[in-house]
C-alpha cells in the first residue's frame, strides 16, 4: 500500500508502516534525511495527516484500501481510539440550508451538518435552499467543528485535481502542456489542474494519478447520473467520498510513538506528548534534540509546566472526551497549585440548579468543585463543597491517562465511575454504560478491562 504522511507523528508512523510492509511516498525532506531508503513520488492510495490540534491523525483513502494501514495505526496503544467519519472529504450530498450565519450557511447533510462558506457557493444561499454540495475539508469529531463544504464537485489529490465542468487543462504549476507530456487525458466533462507536488513527480506517476482520478470522476458521474435533484433528495448522500477514520492518540500511545521514533532518530522522553500540547513547545523539542541529543530521564512535566503552563493562578479547561468521539468542555477552572510530579489542583464555582451526577445532592449557589488531576493517572477525583466548606460528596472519574496541556487537561471518559457520598458510603456507577460502549464498538475490550480494574481499585481504597 502506498501511503503519504504529514504532521508531528510522521517519523514514528513512517517507521511503523514501512516495518508493516507499506510503501511511503511523497516523503518530506526531513523524512528523506532520516531514513536510508528511496521514497517514490507516485500517488498515495492512503493519506495519514495529523489533525490541526495535533491530538491524532486522519486516515483516508480509496474505499477498502485503508484497512491494513488502520490496523497498524490503531494498534499503537490501548488508549488509541478511532471513529469512522460519516461526512468524509470528497463526499457529495444533497443538503438543506438550515441556518445562515455571517460568513456562511449551516447545511443539513442527513449524516451530519456541514458549513458552506459563502465564497464556496456559486449562488446566493438562503435558509431552506436545497443544493448539491461536496465536503472540501473534513473535521475530526473531537474538534466539534463542521466539515467545510463547497458547491463545486471535484476529485482532489496531492498531485492533481479534476473539476467537474472544468476545461480540459486549467494549467497551474504544471503548465498548459502537461497533458501532452504525460500522454493522458482527463475524463470528458472534467478539467485538470496540477498541484504543487506535481513538480517533483515523474510523468509515469502523474499519468497513474490522472488515471486514478478519472476512475473516481467516473464513479461520481455514475452516482449523479440517475440521482434525484437536490430539491427532491435532500438530505441524502450521492457519493461516499474518501473513506476516512479519525484516530485519537492517548498519552500511552504518544509514548509508544516515541519508542517508534527513537528507533530512527534522537527522541526525548515525551516528544509527542510535548508537541501535541503546544506549538511553541514543539519548536523547543526540536531545539533540545538537535542541541543535546536525548536528554534521558522521565517526561519533564515540572519544567514543561513552568515554561508553557499551566501555572498557579491561571486557568485550565477540562476537556472531557467521550468514547463516541465528542469532546465536551466542563468549563475553565482556576489553578490552585502545580506540582513537579504532574499533580495539578483546580477549583470551579458551580452554578445552582439540578443535582450532582450519582451523588443525588442539589447544586446550590456558593458550591465549589475541587478537582485534582495528575498527569498519566487513569482517574481523577472532584470533591464538591458548599459555601461553608462542608463536603457534599466526591466523584471519581475513570478515564484514559490524563494529559495536562498548558491550556487544557485532556482525557476520554470511560463511563464507569466511583462516588463517595457525604456520609462515607461508596458506590460504583455506570458499569452498564461501559458495557454498552464495548458492545457498540466505541471502547475496545482491553481498554474496558483496564477501566473496570481501575474502578475496582478506587472503590477498594475509598471504602
PECOR-V250821 format. One record per helix or strand of 3 or more residues. SS is the DSSP state (alpha for helix, beta for strand). FROM is the first residue (numbers start at 0). LEN is the number of residues. If there is no record, write none. Layout:
ss from len
SS FROM LEN
SS FROM LEN
//
This chain:
ss from len
beta 1 5
alpha 9 10
beta 22 3
alpha 28 6
beta 45 5
beta 55 6
alpha 66 7
beta 80 4
beta 91 9
beta 103 5
beta 112 5
alpha 117 3
beta 129 8
alpha 140 3
beta 146 4
beta 153 3
beta 159 5
beta 168 4
alpha 177 5
beta 189 5
alpha 195 5
alpha 202 23
alpha 229 4
beta 235 4
beta 242 6
alpha 250 12
alpha 270 7
alpha 278 14
alpha 300 8
beta 314 7
beta 326 12
beta 342 7
beta 367 7
beta 378 7
beta 390 9
beta 407 14
beta 425 4
alpha 430 10
alpha 444 18
//
